[in-house]
Amino acid sequence: MRIVFDCRYTRIGRHDGISRFTAGLVGALAQRHAVTMLISDHRQLELLPDLPWELAPSPTSALEPLVARRVNKLKPDVVFTPMQTMGTFGRRYRLILTVHDLIYYRHPTPPRDLPGFVRVLWRLYHLAWWPQRMLLNRSDAVVTVSETTKELIAEHHLTTRPVYVVPNAADMPVLPEQRLTRTAPEAKILVYMGSFMPYKNVDTLVRAAAQLPDYQLHLMSRVSPAERDRLAALAPGARLVFHDGATDEDYAETLARATALVTASRDEGFGIPLVESMTLGTPVVVSDIPIFREIGGEAALYFPADDADVLAARVRHLEQDGVWAQRSAASRQEAGRFTWSASADHLLTVLTATATRAARRGRRRVQSTDAV
């Protein structure tokens, strides 16, 4: 079975979520089966494993609808892409597309810093389901990263193709055993990792931080000056620390020292920061939404997404004797469910099943022709 893995969404210089999913999954898959990577820029190789690769146009190129003609020359049996937008015109191979989430259909408000005309187009695209259905039904199978999103795909009848779950995972440094098994936090720090999109509901975190004056709330991601000023004015009593884009090392060290990772998001496709935090033994205090229940299990502490009072109370609960240590140990156990190794096993099963179905259909067509 010849496998091509579309790595053209890999970022240059530093990963984002899709880029990290790509690199982690293709590396683990290559340990199980030969894989050829498809890239669009040689600089992407810096963040990818050392594997055979081929060059193709960027997925945002005007030539993307015709990319299958380039891929056909590689004679793959099956192609996997970590997005749902890969061009398919003239393809002669099996194709598996990926849907990470359906967030913007339920929360169509675009980022505040986008130009006005882009914000209008953003809203218009997410008013209807038919473009998504059209994209997904061009494939032979669909992958998503969580059972929660799989259920939403079924609920909205987005594809007639089989849908499989290949979970996301996290890349975190290996800590000394004594830090992994610590029984108390090293500092009164709360960590938020994520964007400042409206559905992320960072306002609730800031309001809760104002009720926890002995805690610092560390906001790790890049933030515009206007958003930074808005959040600082929202609750002047909150001790906010804006990292404005922490390195992976700074992020991991801050998490390892923290009392908890916190997020009040109203919607997610997965929840990588939860896995990252739990991997390091740092408990998570998160909004009570289905995907966080799926990821955090019995280890997480939950609160209604807009209730800053309950969020603050959950953090205080971690201060009670033995609670933090129990949640820390449970977190590491829950995080063990999400590894690139396990996800690659799932994906290889999906790739094999998809290629096998194609081969069977081909044999049936030959038999029908012979019978005639």
Residue pairs with C-beta under 8 A, 6 or more apart in sequence:
1 33
1 77
1 78
1 351
1 352
1 355
2 34
2 36
2 74
2 75
2 76
2 77
2 78
3 29
3 33
3 34
3 35
3 36
3 76
3 77
3 78
3 79
3 80
3 351
4 35
4 36
4 37
4 38
4 54
4 71
4 74
4 76
4 78
4 79
4 80
4 93
5 22
5 25
5 26
5 29
5 35
5 36
5 37
5 38
5 79
5 80
5 81
6 38
6 59
6 79
6 80
6 81
6 82
6 83
6 86
7 22
7 23
7 26
7 37
7 38
7 39
7 44
7 48
7 53
8 38
8 39
8 40
8 44
8 56
8 58
8 59
9 18
9 19
9 22
9 59
9 82
9 83
10 19
10 22
10 23
10 39
10 44
10 47
10 48
11 19
11 44
11 47
12 41
12 43
12 44
12 46
12 47
13 43
13 46
13 47
14 47
15 23
15 47
17 100
17 272
18 82
18 83
18 100
19 47
20 171
20 272
21 82
21 100
21 145
21 168
22 48
22 82
23 47
23 48
23 49
24 169
24 171
24 340
24 343
25 82
25 166
25 340
25 343
25 344
25 347
26 35
26 37
26 48
26 49
26 51
27 48
27 49
27 51
27 340
28 340
28 341
28 343
28 344
29 35
29 344
29 347
29 348
30 49
30 51
31 341
31 344
32 344
32 345
32 348
33 348
33 351
34 52
35 51
35 52
36 51
36 52
36 53
36 54
36 74
36 76
37 48
37 51
37 52
37 53
37 54
38 53
38 54
38 56
38 71
38 79
39 45
39 48
39 53
39 54
39 55
39 56
40 55
40 56
40 57
40 58
40 59
40 61
41 58
42 55
45 53
54 74
56 67
56 70
56 71
57 63
57 64
57 67
57 70
58 64
59 67
59 83
59 85
59 86
63 87
64 85
64 86
64 87
65 87
65 88
65 89
66 87
66 89
66 90
67 86
67 87
68 86
68 87
68 88
68 89
68 90
68 91
68 92
68 93
69 89
69 90
71 79
71 91
71 93
72 90
72 91
72 92
72 93
75 93
76 93
77 93
77 94
77 355
77 358
78 93
78 94
78 95
78 96
78 140
78 351
78 354
78 355
78 358
79 86
79 91
79 93
79 94
79 95
79 96
80 96
80 98
80 143
80 347
80 351
81 95
81 96
81 97
81 98
82 98
83 97
83 98
84 97
84 98
84 99
84 132
84 135
84 136
84 139
84 142
85 135
86 95
86 97
88 95
88 138
88 139
94 140
94 141
94 354
94 355
94 357
94 358
95 138
95 139
95 140
96 139
96 140
96 141
96 142
96 143
96 350
96 351
96 354
97 135
97 136
97 138
97 139
97 141
97 142
97 143
98 142
98 143
98 144
98 145
98 166
99 132
99 136
99 142
99 143
99 144
99 149
99 153
99 158
100 144
100 145
100 149
100 269
100 270
101 145
101 149
101 267
101 268
101 269
101 270
102 132
102 149
102 152
102 153
102 156
102 269
103 199
103 267
103 268
103 269
104 122
104 126
105 126
105 129
105 156
106 267
107 197
107 198
107 199
107 266
107 267
108 122
108 123
108 126
108 127
109 123
109 197
109 198
109 199
110 118
110 119
110 122
110 123
111 195
111 197
112 196
112 198
112 224
112 226
112 227
113 224
113 226
113 227
114 122
125 131
129 156
129 158
132 158
133 157
133 158
133 159
136 142
136 158
136 159
136 161
137 159
137 160
137 161
139 159
139 161
140 161
140 354
140 357
140 358
141 161
141 162
141 163
141 164
141 350
141 353
141 354
142 153
142 159
142 161
142 162
142 163
142 164
143 163
143 164
143 165
143 166
143 347
143 350
144 150
144 153
144 163
144 164
144 165
144 166
144 269
145 165
145 166
145 167
145 168
145 269
145 270
146 165
146 167
146 168
146 269
146 270
146 291
146 294
146 295
147 165
147 294
148 269
148 290
148 291
148 294
149 269
149 270
149 291
150 163
150 165
153 159
153 163
154 163
164 346
164 350
165 346
166 343
166 346
166 347
166 350
167 270
167 337
167 338
167 342
167 343
167 346
168 270
168 272
168 275
168 338
168 343
169 275
169 338
169 339
169 340
169 342
169 343
170 272
170 275
170 276
170 279
170 335
170 338
171 248
171 340
172 252
172 276
172 279
172 280
173 249
173 252
175 256
175 280
175 281
179 256
179 281
180 280
180 281
180 332
181 281
181 329
182 281
182 328
183 324
183 325
183 328
184 324
184 325
185 257
185 258
185 259
185 260
185 282
185 318
185 324
186 256
186 257
186 258
187 216
187 257
187 258
187 259
188 214
188 215
188 216
188 259
189 215
189 216
189 218
189 254
189 257
189 258
189 259
190 205
190 209
190 212
190 215
190 216
190 217
190 218
190 258
190 259
190 260
190 261
190 262
190 285
190 315
191 218
191 220
191 254
191 255
191 258
191 260
191 261
191 262
191 277
191 282
192 202
192 205
192 217
192 218
192 219
192 220
192 221
192 261
192 262
192 263
193 220
193 221
193 251
193 261
193 263
193 273
193 276
194 200
194 202
194 221
194 263
194 265
194 273
195 221
196 202
196 221
196 223
196 224
196 227
196 231
199 265
199 266
199 267
200 263
200 264
200 265
200 266
201 264
201 265
201 266
201 287
201 305
201 306
202 219
202 231
202 264
203 231
203 234
203 264
204 264
204 287
204 305
204 306
204 307
204 308
204 311
205 217
205 262
205 263
205 264
205 308
205 311
206 217
206 231
206 234
206 235
206 238
206 240
207 234
207 235
207 238
207 308
208 262
208 264
208 308
208 309
208 311
208 312
208 315
209 215
209 217
209 235
209 238
209 239
209 240
210 235
210 236
210 237
210 238
210 308
211 308
211 309
211 312
212 312
212 315
212 316
213 237
213 239
215 239
215 259
215 315
216 239
216 240
216 241
217 238
217 239
217 240
217 241
217 262
218 241
218 243
218 254
218 258
219 231
219 240
219 241
219 242
219 243
220 243
220 245
220 246
220 250
220 251
220 254
221 243
221 244
221 245
221 246
222 244
222 245
223 231
223 242
223 244
228 242
228 244
231 240
232 238
232 240
243 250
243 251
243 254
246 254
251 276
252 276
252 280
255 261
255 276
255 277
255 280
255 282
256 280
256 281
256 282
258 277
258 282
259 282
259 283
259 315
259 318
259 324
260 277
260 282
260 283
260 284
260 285
260 301
260 315
260 318
261 273
261 274
261 276
261 277
261 282
261 283
261 284
261 285
261 286
262 284
262 285
262 286
262 311
262 315
263 271
263 273
263 274
263 284
263 286
263 287
263 292
264 286
264 287
264 303
264 305
264 306
264 311
265 286
265 287
265 289
265 292
265 305
266 287
266 289
266 305
267 289
267 291
268 289
268 291
268 292
269 291
270 291
270 295
271 286
271 291
271 292
271 295
271 296
274 284
274 286
274 292
274 295
274 296
274 300
275 295
275 335
275 338
277 283
277 284
277 331
278 284
278 296
278 299
278 331
278 332
278 334
278 335
279 332
279 335
281 328
281 329
281 331
281 332
282 328
282 331
283 299
283 300
283 301
283 318
283 324
283 327
283 328
283 331
284 296
284 299
284 300
284 301
284 331
285 300
285 301
285 302
285 303
285 311
285 314
285 315
285 318
286 292
286 296
286 300
286 301
286 302
286 303
287 302
287 303
287 304
287 305
288 302
288 303
288 304
288 305
289 305
292 300
292 302
293 300
293 302
295 334
295 338
296 302
296 334
297 330
297 334
298 330
298 334
299 327
299 330
299 331
299 333
299 334
300 331
300 334
301 314
301 317
301 318
301 327
302 314
303 310
303 311
303 313
303 314
304 310
317 323
318 324
318 327
